Amino acid sequence: MKILRDILKLRHEAEREICTLPALMMAAEKISGSILHGVHSQGKSGAGEEFWQFREYQDTDCPQDIDWRQSAKSDTIFTKQKEWQTTQKTYIWCASGSSMDYSSSNKIYNKQAVAQITSMSLALLLRRSEEQVGLFGDLKTGNSEDKMQKIANILLNKSNIEAILPNSTDFTLPNHSPFIGIGDFLSPIGEITDNFARISHSAKAGFIIQILDPAEIELPYNGRVEFKTSHGKDGNIINNVASIRAEYKTRISEHINQVKALCDDLGWHYILHKTDSDITQTLKDIWSIIEAGRK
């Protein structure tokens, strides 16, 4: 019964968060206004694709996709990254584990709860846009009520599983399937770089939502503080935490900027959400970017 109550609670939170999004009210109009009704993601160029943005040429790209006019403006070779008008499948990944349980105040959600609500809200938004949605790691997607309940169930059951990065070694996205990653992404930047690179080989569109507690950014504490590792194990004890605040803030800022720069290099979108911020506003920002990529 507790699991059922938790699922219903998560679903209620997700429904509450998306109810004010204008995009939901426009879903029917968007679908009916599709230029090519019923066109889904394909593995080749053709009708139904739209220009999205330029990105740096990669070894896996086709030479015919190079935009020579844009490339002539610099020493970098660019291709036109495209997104299909109607996306067949979108995969969401939600981090879990001890590092996500952190909250600096009992007045705000911990990172895990924010990640779950954000993941579930986006799943519902995609469903209401008549898109297929699934969780990273499982090829099966859908947009039925039963599928939404299964997604909520999996999100809750994974809370005690250490998954600080997507398992991009054992799972490969279907080609041209958008990827949405939600977590704190505090792993070493080298590990994140390798992980994202593997995903980007098949994900032609990506969105990273980095969720951090405000205390992880500002380190507002004083006196003696014990720092734990990302896996929840005992770490270093700092007797005067104020003495390292400036250095800490510089390092966390650099890490955030590195994650964002990595997304930029891959042609992915990036948003930083602090757990004391309004989830609804962040979801509006995310959805507006997703919608803009379809137009």
Secondary structure, DSSP 4 states (H G I P E B T S, - for coil): -HHHHHHHHHHHHHHHHHTT-HHHHTHHHHHHT-SSTT----SS--TTEEEEEEEE--TTS-GGGB-HHHHTTSSS-EEEEEEESS-SEEEEEE-BSGGGG--S-TTS--HHHHHHHHHHHHHHHHHHTT-EEEETT----B-SHHHHHHHHHHHHHTTTS-BSS--TTT--PPTT--EEEEE---S-HHHHHHHHHHHHTT-SSEEEEEEE-HHHHH----S-EEEEPTTS-EEEEES-GGGGHHHHHHHHHHHHHHHHHHHHHHT-EEEEEETTS-HHHHHHHHHHHHHHTT-
